Amino acid sequence: MASLYIKDPATAEHAARLAEQLGISKTDVVRRGLAALETQLSPEERRRTFRDRMAKWRAANPLPPPTGLKADKAFYDWLSGEEDV
């Protein structure tokens, strides 16, 4: 079984408080919260595939144009820890 670790202390505390108030586990709090969020999605948002979402994101955030410069292999080798170049 996978563990759920909430890295943000304030969010983890919030989940713990809510779990105690409701008498359920923090995992159940998260499960119910995700289910509630999912019901708020429009039918179009529910049907969108990951590919469609990524295409929309890429259209909104295009890559910069190519510079035409060659990559400096020695520099990238150095970045990856290959110091003997």
N, C-alpha and C positions, 0 to 999 in steps of 0.2 A: 504494500500500500504506500502510495506517495505521501510525503509530508507537505503541509502547507506552512510556509514560513513567511510572515509579513515583516518586511525589512523596516518599514516606517514605524517607529515606536508609538506615535500618536494613533495611527490606524490600528495597530495591534491592540492598544489599550481600549480603543473604541469598540473593536470586535469583542474583546473580553468582557467589557461592561454590558454590551448588548446581549451576549451569550448568557451572562449571569442573570440579567433581568428576565430573559425569556426562558431560562432553565434548559438551554440547549448548548451544544458544543460550538466552538468558534468556527469549525468547519461547516456546521449547519447554518450559522449566521451568514457565512460567505455564500454557501449554496443558495440560500433564500434570496440574498441580495442580487446574485447573478441572475436568478430566475426572474426576479422583479424587473431588473434592467432589460432583460431579453424581451419581456412582454411589452416594453415601451418602444421597441424598435418597430419601424414601419414595415409593412410587407416587402417593400423594395429592399430595405436594408437587410432583412432576414434572408432574402434570396441571393444577394450578391455573393459571388465567390471571392476567394482570396485574390485570384488573378484580376478580377474586376476592380477590387479595392486598390490593389497595387497599381493598376493602370491609371486609375484616377489620381492616385498620389504622385505617380511619375509625371503625369501631365501637369500637375500643380507645382512640382518640384523638379524641373528638368536638370540634366547634367550640364555643366558649363561646356562651352564649345571646345573642341580639341585645340591645343596650342600649336601642334605641329612639331614640338620639341621631342627629341629622343629621350627615353628614360635613362637615368644614370644607374646602370646595373651595379656598379661598385657601391654606391650610396645605399641602394636597397638591400644588397648583400650585407652591408654593415648594419643596417637596421635590424636584420633578422639574426644577427649574432655571428655572422661569418666574417670574422675579423682578419682572416689571412688573405684578403684580396688586395 
